[in-house]
Amino acid sequence: MKQFKKWMHEKGRSAVMVIMVLAALGIVLHYYVTMDNDSAGSVRLSQAALSNSLKETKLPQKAELGGSVMEPAKQKAEKKKKDKDKAAGEPRTAIQLGFAGDICLDDSCAVMRHMKRQGGLSEVISPELIQKMNSYDSMIINNEFSISERGKPMPGKAYTFRSRPSNVKYLKQLGVDVAGLANNHIYDYGKNAFLDTLQNLKKAGIQTMGAGKNIAEAKEPVYLKIKGKTIALVAATRAEKYIMTPEAGKISPGVFRTYNDRQYVKEIRKATKKADYVIAYVHWGTEYSTTLETAQIKQAKDYINAGADAVIGAHTHCLQGVGYYKGVPIIYSLGNFWFNEKSLYTTVLEVDITDNGDLTARMLPCLQSGKETRLLTKRAQIKKFLNYVNKISTNARLDSKGNVRGIQRSEQ
């Protein structure tokens, strides 16, 4: 009897629970019906439809709320975070400088006469190169000629170069921002032509380095302020076997020399206190020779020990190899960029400073041939260029993209 009463009691409790559930369903149904009556155009739900809807709807369990139900949104958020972290971990180029070697705008030289016959600069220099040169934060070239209509050729010199002031427009077309004047041809037509050169470049908005009205001006680096960083370009020359180009004095014009590199090293050290990066831009080496002079190897180390973040050379009219010392790239000579009728490899050197502060150098493969300078774009041409530079290099090489990389070899 006790068991029967207990069973009835449990049945009664179950019945109450069933009644409560039905009441709850009734309330829900009443709510939807009321809403249906009050809302014109709404979809009417019958009791059967509501029942079917409740049967077909499976409420997620607690585990599912933190799992598969939330997975797409979670995965999307995690992917977005990973992409952001990945981008933050991969340095981007923040600053890009361009450097080209010897350029001559003397109206009587072969390249200028050819350009005039062809009808313009873009006919003799790859338009892609010109576009790149104009895209850099700063474009630097070696200005190996006077810009003046005054003066006479320096006695005893086999080759002298002078350009009409109107030809400066070609430098502007190439995107030139800075002209290196520490070289063996800047004084070819004497003092007045030299001073005109300084003035004509300044008038065109082109900064100069390595030469000046006096030694203080000649030594003064060009300080580039780009995207919150200061980059110092320090220029000097040691290019002449028979020294004819005058060195600037306290009150006399000329170039900044570095045959004995003590003063040049001093200027590099001074520049490191004012700049975030220092680039030594030096005119040196033996013309048309890929063999490095002992002074080039030694002095490049001196410049780097003094604080240079890159060493870039010019003068030899041909490319010389690349080197590496204490993690700093050395480009011994950029060679001609657009200078004469010879067929020689050349380059536009890209110096990148990434957002995490690294400085890297990369050579674009180019060829001066037939009085024209072209960017090499075919795979076989690029491979030949890279192999050539690597063959003449010391303890560095170019990778497949032209980046200067250090290798394990005796530190030259």
N, C-alpha and C positions, 0 to 999 in steps of 0.2 A: 504493500500500500504506500509505504514511504517512497519507494522507487517510482510509482505511478505519479504521485504528487510532484516529485522532483522533476519528472519528465514533463508534466503539464506546465510546471513553473517555467522550465526552459523554453517550451513551445510558446508560452505566453510572451516571454521576453523577446523571442524571435519575431512573433507576430507584431509586437510593438515596434520593433526595428523596421519591419517591412512597411508598416503604416507610416512611419516617420519618413522613410525613403520616398514612398508614394506621395506624401504630402509635399516633400521638397520638390519632387518633379512637377507637381501641380503648380507650385509657386512659380517655378521656372517657366512652365507653359503659359501661365497667366501673364507673366511679365512680357514674353514674346508676343502673345496675342494682343496685349494692351499696346505694346510698342507698334504692332502691326496696324492696329486701328487708328493710332494717333499719327502714323507716318504715311502720308500719301505716297503711292508708288512703291512701297517697300515690298519685299518678297514675303509671302505668307507661308508660315511654317505650320503644318498639321502636326497633331500629336504623334502620328505614325512616323512622319519625317524626322521629328525631334528624337523619337525613340531610336530610329535607324542611325541618326547622326551620333547619338551617345554610344551606340553599339560599335560603330566603325571607328570612333575616336579612341585611340589608345594613349592614355596619359603617360608621359615619360616618367620612368623611375628616377630616383635620386641619382643613381650612378650615371644615367643617361644625360641628366642635366649638365653634368660636368664632362661628358664624353662626346658621343657622336652627334648629339643635337647641336652642340655649340662648336663642333669641330671646324666647319668652313670659315666662320668668322675668326676663330682662334688662329687657324692656319694662315689666313690672310694677314692678320696682325703680326704674327711671327715672321712671315716672309718679308713684310714691309720693314720690320726692324732689322732682319738679317741683311736686306738690300742696303739699308741705311748704314749699318755697321761696315759692310763690305766697301761701300763707297768711301766711307771715312778712313778705312784702312788702306786704300789705294791712293797714293799721292797724285795729285793733279798738277799740271803745269800752271803755275801762277804768273810767272814772268818768262818771256821768251825774247832773247836777243839774237840778232843775225850779224854775222861777220863775213865779209868777202875780202879777197886779196887785192892785188894791184889793178888799178883802173887808170886808163890814160884817155884824156879828152883833148889832147893836142890835135888841132885840125889837120896837121900834115901827117899824122900817124895812120898806119894801115887800117886799123879798126874804125876810125872815124870816117875815113874816106869811103870805106865799104858801107858803113851805116847810112851815109848820105845818098849813096847810089841805090840802096835798098829801100829807102823811104822812111826810116824811123827806127827808134831803139827796139821796139817790139818785134822788128823784123830780124834782128841780129842777136837778141837775147830772148830766151824762152819766155813767153808771156806768163807761164806758170811760175817761173822764177821771179819775175818782176812782181807778180801778185804776192808771192810769199814774202819778198823783201819789204813790201809795203805793209804787210800784216804784223810784223814784229813790233814789240814794244819800243825797241830802238834798233836801228840798222847802222852798222859801223863799217867803213871801208878805208882802204889805204889810198890816200889822195897823192899820187906820185907825179905831180906837175904843178907849175905855177898857174895862177888864174889872173891874167893881167894882159894889157896891151902895151905895157912898158918894159924896158930893160933889154939887155943883149945877152946872148948865150955866154955862159961862164967859160973863159978860156981854158983849153986843155981837156974839156970833157967830150967824150966820143958821142954821147947822146944827151940831148937836152930837150925838155918838154915844157910847153906853155900853151895854155888854153885861153880862148876868148872868154870874157866874163859871161857872155850870153849862154855858154855851154853848161853853166851850173844847173840849168833847167833839166839836164839829163840826170844829174845826181838826184834832183828832186823826184824825177820820174821813177828812179830806182828806190825811192823811199829813204834815202840817206839822211840820218840824223846827226851822225858824228863822223868827222874825217880825221884820220890819223895823219899827222904832218911830219912826224919824226922819221924822215927817210932821206935818201941821197939825191932826190930830184926836186925837192921843194924850193931850193934856192938856185935853180938852174939859170934864172934870168936876173939874178942880183937882188939887192936890198929892196928897191922900190917895187919890183914885181912880187917879192915875198910879202911885203906889207899889204899890197893890193889883194893878195890871196887871202890873208887873214880877214880883211875888210869885206871882200866879196862873199866869202863863206858865211860870215856873220850876218850880212845883209839878207842872205838866203835862208837864215834860220838854222844853219848847220854849225854845230859846235865843233871846236878843234882841240887837239891834244898833241903834246910832244914837241911843240914849237911855239914861239911867241916873240913879242917885242923886246923881251928881256928874259933872263933865266928864271925869274920867279913865275912868269907867265908860262914859259915853256915846261916847267916842272909840274905846274898845277894840273891835277887830275880833272877829268870830266866826271862830275857826280850826277848820276841819273837817279831821279826819285820816281820810283814806279811802284804803285800799289802798296804804299806804306813801307817800302824797302829802299835803301840807298846803295847803289852800286857804283864803285869807283873804277874808272878806266885810267890806267897810268901808262903813258907811252914814252918810249925812248928808242934810240938807234945806235947800232954798232955795225953798220953795213958796209962801210967803205974801206977797201984795201989801201987806197991812197986818199986820205981824208981831205976833202975839198969843201964840203958843206960846213959853214961856220957854226960853232957852238954858241948858243946864246950866252951873253954876259950880263953883268949887273945893269948896264944901260944900252946893250947892243942886241939886235935881233938874231935869231938863229934857232937851232934845234937843241933838244935835250939828249945828250950822249950817255952811253953806258958801256964804253970800252972797259973801263974799270967800273964795276957795278956798285961800288960803295954808295954813291949818291942816289942811284936809282933804288937800291934796296932801302935806303933811308926814307925815300918818298913812299914806297909801298908800305913800310911800317907806319908812317904817319897817316896814310889813307885808311889803314885798318881801324884806326881810332874814330874815324868819322863815318865809316861805311859798314854796311852789313856784309858786303861782298867786295872783293878787290880782284880785278882782272888786269894782269900784266900784258900789255900789247907792245911787242918789241920787234924792231926791224933788224934782221940779222941773217947769218948763213952765207953760203957760197952760191952764187947764181948758177942756175941750171944743174945743181948737184943735189942728189938725195942723201949724200953722205953728210952726217952732222959734224959740225965743228966741235972741238972739245969745249970751247967757250959756251956753246949753246947748251950742252949737257950740264956743265957745271953751273952756269948762271940760272938755268931753269930751276935747279934745286935751291939756289940762293933766294930766288924770288918767292918760292913756295915756303921756305923756312921763314921768310920775312912776313908771310901771311897771305900771299896770293892764293885765290881760290881757283884760278885757271891761268895758264900761260898760253898766249896765242901769238904766233909769229907771222911775219911777212918778209918780202924782199927777194926771195930766190927765183921768182918767176916760174917755179914748178912746185908741185906739192912735195912736202917732206912728210916723214912718218909721224906717228903719234906716240906719246909716252905717258907714263903714269908715275907719280912720286907722292908718297904719303896720302894716297887717295885723291890726288889732284890731277886732272887731265892736262896734258901738254900737247898742243898742236904746233909743231915746230915751224911749219910754214904753210900758209893758205895758197901760195903760188899766185899766178895770174888769175884774175877773174875775167877781165876783158881788156887785153893790153896789146897784143900783137898778132901776127899771122901764124904763129907756131901752133901745132896740134899737141895739146897737153891736157892731162886731167886737171880739174879744178873743183871747187866746192863753194857752197854757202854753208858756213858753220852755224848750227843752231845751238845756242847755250840756253838750257832750260833751268829755271829755279822753281822747284815744286813747292806746294803749299806746306810741306813739312820741312822745308829748308834745304833740301838736297840740290846740288848743282851738278848738272850733267851736260855733256857735249855730244853732238851728233853731226856727222858730215852728210850733206846731200850730194849724191853722185852727179858730177857735171863734167863737161868736156868743152874746152876751148879749141875750136878747129874751124878753118876756113874763115877766120876773122869773126866768128860767131861763138856764143857761149850757150850751150844747151843743157837742160836737165835730162839726165839719162833715165828712161822709164822702162825699158825692156829688161826682162829678168837676166838675160845673158850679159847685157851691158853692165848692169848693176853688179853682178857677180865678178866681172873682170875688174871693175873699179875697186871693189872691196879687197879682192886678192892682191891687187897692185899696192894699195896702201898698207895692207898687212905685211907684205913682203919687205917693205922698206922701213917698217916700224921697229921700235926697240922693245920695251917691256909692256906694250899695250897692243891692242888690236881693235878693229871695228867688228861689231857683231853684224848679223844679217840685216839690221835696220840702220847701220851706220853709226851706232852708239860707240863711243870710246870706252873700252873696258880694259882694266888692268889684268895682266897675266903674270904667272910666276916665272920670272926670268931675272937675271942679274939687274939690279936697279941702276939703269942708265938715266 
